[in-house]
Amino acid sequence: MIGVRSFSSGVSTDEDDHDSVIHAFKSLSGVPVISMESAREHPCQGLADMLTIQEHLGVPRPRVTLAWAPHIKPLPKAVPNSFLLSSAAMGYDITVAHPQGYELASSVIQDTQVIYAKAWGPSSPLAPPQDSLTSWMTHERHLKLADPKAIFIHCLPVRRNVEVHDSILDSPQCKVIDEAENRFHIQRALIHFLLSHS
């Protein structure tokens, strides 16, 4: 099998959606190809996110919020795309919170049981610059608006007090270490599955 990690070129959304590098490997390989992240998706991260949510909440349809976070530079949309795809596949109730110009999908406001903060680049050249959106940093006050048993997750690495405030990262509701460990378990299970079924 082959593990491939490729990234967005940053040229255009259409080019990222085409995802040419991962598709080239898939079309030319005679063995299974595992996407370790591509221009458009990060499926192993999405699976690790779902495992973390189930591990800590154990409810069939939790309410999850994907919240845009500021960063020092525009980041690819692979992680938030995969979080949305994985959450939808699990049947979760999903809300996306973002500033205008950073759209991923339509959102519905409701109390949440999971807050996932992630930076991503603008979807429009008219979007405000990221450094003008510091109020979007995820803070303890956001967690207080959520369900009392809500958890916080982030794919790591994270810039403290830029994307996410210390008050969340140091909270017992923060599950980023468990989430990072779950990447190992998900990838190990995926490799076992592929080797057992090929």
C-alpha positions as CSV (number, residue, x, y, z in Angstrom):
1,M,0.0,0.0,0.0
2,I,1.0,3.6,-0.4
3,G,0.4,6.5,2.0
4,V,0.2,9.8,0.2
5,R,0.2,13.3,1.8
6,S,-0.2,16.2,-0.7
7,F,-1.4,19.7,-0.1
8,S,-3.4,22.5,-1.7
9,S,-1.4,24.5,-4.2
10,G,-3.4,27.6,-3.1
11,V,-4.1,28.4,-6.8
12,S,-7.8,28.0,-6.8
13,T,-10.7,26.1,-5.2
14,D,-11.4,24.3,-8.5
15,E,-7.9,23.0,-8.6
16,D,-8.1,21.8,-5.0
17,D,-11.5,20.2,-5.7
18,H,-9.9,18.4,-8.7
19,D,-7.3,16.9,-6.2
20,S,-5.0,15.8,-9.1
21,V,-2.1,14.4,-7.0
22,I,-4.2,11.9,-4.9
23,H,-6.2,10.9,-8.0
24,A,-3.0,10.3,-10.0
25,F,-1.7,7.9,-7.3
26,K,-5.1,6.2,-7.1
27,S,-5.3,5.7,-10.9
28,L,-1.8,4.5,-11.4
29,S,-1.3,2.3,-8.3
30,G,-1.8,-1.4,-8.2
31,V,-2.1,-1.4,-4.4
32,P,-4.3,0.4,-2.0
33,V,-3.6,4.2,-1.6
34,I,-4.2,5.8,1.8
35,S,-4.8,9.6,1.7
36,M,-2.8,11.0,4.6
37,E,-4.2,14.4,3.5
38,S,-4.8,15.9,0.1
39,A,-5.7,19.2,-1.4
40,R,-9.3,18.6,-0.7
41,E,-9.7,16.1,2.2
42,H,-8.0,14.6,5.2
43,P,-10.0,11.4,5.8
44,C,-7.9,9.9,8.5
45,Q,-8.2,13.0,10.6
46,G,-12.0,13.0,10.0
47,L,-12.2,9.4,11.2
48,A,-10.1,10.3,14.3
49,D,-12.4,13.2,15.0
50,M,-15.4,10.8,14.9
51,L,-13.7,8.3,17.2
52,T,-12.9,11.0,19.7
53,I,-16.5,12.3,19.7
54,Q,-17.9,8.8,20.2
55,E,-15.4,8.0,22.9
56,H,-16.3,11.0,25.0
57,L,-20.0,11.5,24.3
58,G,-21.3,8.1,23.2
59,V,-24.5,9.6,21.8
60,P,-25.8,8.6,18.4
61,R,-26.4,12.1,17.0
62,P,-24.4,14.8,18.8
63,R,-24.7,18.4,17.8
64,V,-21.3,19.6,16.5
65,T,-20.1,23.0,15.6
66,L,-17.1,23.6,13.3
67,A,-15.9,27.1,14.1
68,W,-13.5,29.1,11.9
69,A,-10.4,30.2,13.8
70,P,-7.9,33.0,12.9
71,H,-4.4,32.1,11.9
72,I,-1.3,33.9,10.7
73,K,-1.8,32.6,7.2
74,P,-4.6,31.1,5.1
75,L,-4.7,27.3,5.6
76,P,-6.1,24.6,3.2
77,K,-9.7,23.4,3.6
78,A,-8.9,19.6,3.8
79,V,-9.4,19.2,7.5
80,P,-12.7,21.2,7.8
81,N,-14.0,19.5,4.6
82,S,-13.3,16.0,6.1
83,F,-14.8,17.0,9.4
84,L,-18.0,18.0,7.6
85,L,-18.0,14.9,5.4
86,S,-17.4,12.5,8.3
87,S,-20.0,14.2,10.6
88,A,-22.6,14.0,7.8
89,A,-21.8,10.4,7.2
90,M,-22.3,9.7,10.9
91,G,-25.7,11.6,10.8
92,Y,-24.6,14.4,13.2
93,D,-26.3,17.7,13.5
94,I,-23.8,20.2,12.1
95,T,-23.3,23.9,12.4
96,V,-20.6,25.9,10.7
97,A,-19.6,29.2,12.2
98,H,-17.4,31.5,10.1
99,P,-16.9,35.1,9.2
100,Q,-18.3,36.3,5.8
101,G,-16.1,35.3,3.0
102,Y,-14.9,32.1,4.7
103,E,-17.8,29.9,3.8
104,L,-17.7,26.1,3.7
105,A,-21.4,25.2,3.9
106,S,-24.8,26.5,5.2
107,S,-25.1,26.7,8.9
108,V,-27.9,26.3,11.5
109,I,-27.6,27.7,15.0
110,Q,-28.2,25.4,18.0
111,D,-26.6,24.4,21.3
112,T,-23.7,22.2,20.6
113,Q,-22.0,19.2,22.3
114,V,-18.8,19.5,20.3
115,I,-16.8,22.5,19.3
116,Y,-14.1,21.9,16.7
117,A,-12.0,25.0,15.9
118,K,-10.0,25.1,12.7
119,A,-8.4,27.8,10.5
120,W,-8.9,27.8,6.8
121,G,-8.3,30.2,4.0
122,P,-10.9,32.6,2.4
123,S,-13.4,31.5,-0.2
124,S,-13.6,34.9,-1.8
125,P,-11.0,37.6,-2.7
126,L,-13.3,40.0,-1.0
127,A,-13.1,38.2,2.4
128,P,-11.6,40.3,5.2
129,P,-8.0,39.6,6.0
130,Q,-7.5,37.1,8.8
131,D,-5.5,39.5,11.0
132,S,-8.7,41.6,11.2
133,L,-10.7,38.7,12.6
134,T,-9.0,38.1,16.0
135,S,-12.4,38.1,17.8
136,W,-13.0,34.7,16.1
137,M,-10.4,33.1,18.4
138,T,-12.2,30.2,20.2
139,H,-12.4,31.2,23.9
140,E,-13.8,29.8,27.1
141,R,-16.8,32.1,26.8
142,H,-17.8,30.1,23.7
143,L,-17.6,26.8,25.6
144,K,-19.8,28.3,28.3
145,L,-22.5,28.8,25.7
146,A,-22.4,25.1,24.7
147,D,-23.9,22.1,26.5
148,P,-22.3,21.7,30.0
149,K,-20.8,18.4,28.9
150,A,-19.5,19.7,25.6
151,I,-16.0,18.8,24.5
152,F,-13.5,20.8,22.5
153,I,-11.3,19.2,19.7
154,H,-8.7,20.5,17.2
155,C,-6.6,18.5,14.8
156,L,-3.3,20.0,16.1
157,P,-0.8,21.7,15.9
158,V,-2.6,24.7,17.3
159,R,-1.3,28.3,17.8
160,R,-2.2,29.1,21.4
161,N,-3.9,32.4,21.9
162,V,-4.2,32.9,18.1
163,E,-6.6,30.1,17.0
164,V,-7.6,28.9,20.5
165,H,-7.3,30.6,23.9
166,D,-5.4,28.9,26.7
167,S,-8.6,28.9,28.8
168,I,-10.0,26.2,26.4
169,L,-6.8,24.3,25.7
170,D,-6.1,23.9,29.4
171,S,-9.7,23.0,30.2
172,P,-10.7,19.4,31.2
173,Q,-13.2,19.6,28.3
174,C,-10.3,19.9,25.8
175,K,-9.8,16.5,24.2
176,V,-7.0,17.3,21.7
177,I,-4.5,14.8,23.1
178,D,-7.0,12.0,22.9
179,E,-7.9,13.1,19.3
180,A,-4.2,13.1,18.4
181,E,-3.8,9.6,19.8
182,N,-6.8,8.4,17.9
183,R,-5.1,9.2,14.6
184,F,-2.7,6.3,15.4
185,H,-5.6,3.9,16.2
186,I,-7.6,4.9,13.1
187,Q,-4.7,4.6,10.7
188,R,-3.7,1.2,12.3
189,A,-7.2,-0.1,11.9
190,L,-7.4,1.2,8.3
191,I,-4.1,-0.5,7.4
192,H,-5.4,-3.8,9.0
193,F,-8.7,-3.5,7.1
194,L,-7.0,-2.9,3.8
195,L,-4.5,-5.8,4.2
196,S,-7.3,-8.1,5.3
197,H,-9.5,-7.3,2.3
198,S,-7.1,-7.1,-0.6
